[in-house]
Amino acid sequence: MATLDPSDLQAVWLTLKLASVTTLLLLLIATPMAWWLAHSRRWYKGLVSAVVALPLVLPPTVLGFYLLLMMGPQGAVGELTRALNLGTLPFTFAGLVVGSVLFSLPFAVQPIQNAFESIGQRPLEVAATLRASAWDRFVSVALPLARPGFLTAIILAFAHTVGEFGVVLMLGGNIDGETRVLSVAIYSHVEAMEYGPAHLLAGGMVLFSFVVLLGLYLAGGKSWRVTR
Amino acid sequence: MNISALRGRVAAVVMSFGLMSAPACAGEVRAAVAANFTEPMARIVELFQKESGHTVKVSLGSTGKFYSQIANGAPFDVLVAADEKTPQRLEAEGLAVDGSRFVYAMGKLALWSAQPGLVDAKGAVLGKGAYNKLAIGDPKLVPYGMAAKEAMEKMSVWSAVRGKLVTGENITQTFQFAATGNADLAFVALSQITKDGKATEGSSWIVPAHLYNPIRQSAVQLSAAKDKAATQAFLAFLKGGKAVAIIRSFGYELP
């Protein structure tokens, strides 16, 4: 029977931490972006949409490669972080978070944007006639109505980050407890022909992903009925 | 357009395809090549194709990955590995042709930095700690990574560097970490920083051979090889004088 060593368990913990932090940050970033995209009529809206959707079509290695160059000591971002005395981001957990947020951005923005768009102007106008402030309309009307979109965004952003590989491989440097996430740990085990631990981790990941998705979809089904 | 004109066009297209493909006797070799041998292999392949008329399709990667792929039926004719262990293992498992294995190069390890003046002539920089990160190949996967670990253990700096270690999954990625400046130092293959017998920019230290077990880079013909004649011609060429001259010019030695 194959067993997991401490560094494998650390990889599990690190993956959950990365996915959680990324999902939280994405909710904070994606919500205003989605709101703006849903309501703006500016000419450059298409431009912003295209940039947000880029990670959908780019191979993760492209993103990883450019992030490695940009966040490196000679890159624009690297120079900035060094000027702020933060060091450089590659090979750090913070660097992985930045990469993951960019990589999963469309998976968070698009469902929320669709939800805001499907609400339409009408409920917000009605709320306005009842003297609800802009903030109140957003918090009390738009957010609850958009709940299914948020749920989808959370599921997708979390799952996508757990399944992320190319960006992490290019940026991470495979450091135990810092950047060695599950997908990289599995890859290393497979390459080193350690199929026992590879099976345990990979099989566990399939099971975990399925259970989380099932749970969220079941819960999502209920809340959809409630909101409609 | 009438039918006969159409037929003429179709014939012309078919004929042009016929002209594009190589002569009937030319074969194809599918080679799995260890990443450290990327550049010399490109030169060798170019020369071999010109002289023999055969074509060589090169796939680059880590030796460990190629083992897994070959064990699972990957369509390669030869493995040009970064070690001796993997070809031996393939032979023992019947996946490679008995007696076809040979050492084509002795790998040399170098400590390299993209910054001039950072690496000194004795590698003392490792113990001093005046650098951000040190990149090595994953010792489990990359023979040069294993050699780097052995050398640092012999130098008694292994425990001192551990906190600064980042690992690449093959030696190309390891080199890239240092080439982009994200890691100040990297243990790489001497071939990666050698062109035409000269060192590329930056600073480097060639690790003395007694500090690590010899990296006996071996090639082997795989049992699944389809075009046996072309494959054998390619392996013979790899042993021959012209290939050896190229291999030496990249800083490798021969046994």
HADDOCK unambig.tbl for C-alpha pairs under 7 A between the chains (distance, minus, plus):
assign (segid A and resid 69 and name CA) (segid B and resid 180 and name CA) 6.44 0.50 0.50
assign (segid A and resid 72 and name CA) (segid B and resid 180 and name CA) 6.72 0.50 0.50
assign (segid A and resid 72 and name CA) (segid B and resid 181 and name CA) 6.32 0.50 0.50
assign (segid A and resid 72 and name CA) (segid B and resid 182 and name CA) 5.11 0.50 0.50
assign (segid A and resid 73 and name CA) (segid B and resid 181 and name CA) 6.07 0.50 0.50
assign (segid A and resid 73 and name CA) (segid B and resid 182 and name CA) 6.27 0.50 0.50
assign (segid A and resid 90 and name CA) (segid B and resid 182 and name CA) 6.86 0.50 0.50
assign (segid A and resid 173 and name CA) (segid B and resid 166 and name CA) 4.77 0.50 0.50
assign (segid A and resid 173 and name CA) (segid B and resid 167 and name CA) 4.98 0.50 0.50
assign (segid A and resid 173 and name CA) (segid B and resid 168 and name CA) 5.89 0.50 0.50
assign (segid A and resid 174 and name CA) (segid B and resid 166 and name CA) 6.38 0.50 0.50
assign (segid A and resid 174 and name CA) (segid B and resid 167 and name CA) 5.66 0.50 0.50
assign (segid A and resid 175 and name CA) (segid B and resid 166 and name CA) 5.93 0.50 0.50
assign (segid A and resid 191 and name CA) (segid B and resid 64 and name CA) 5.25 0.50 0.50
assign (segid A and resid 191 and name CA) (segid B and resid 65 and name CA) 4.84 0.50 0.50
assign (segid A and resid 191 and name CA) (segid B and resid 68 and name CA) 6.60 0.50 0.50
assign (segid A and resid 191 and name CA) (segid B and resid 141 and name CA) 6.71 0.50 0.50
assign (segid A and resid 192 and name CA) (segid B and resid 64 and name CA) 5.95 0.50 0.50
assign (segid A and resid 192 and name CA) (segid B and resid 140 and name CA) 6.10 0.50 0.50
assign (segid A and resid 192 and name CA) (segid B and resid 141 and name CA) 5.75 0.50 0.50
assign (segid A and resid 193 and name CA) (segid B and resid 68 and name CA) 6.77 0.50 0.50
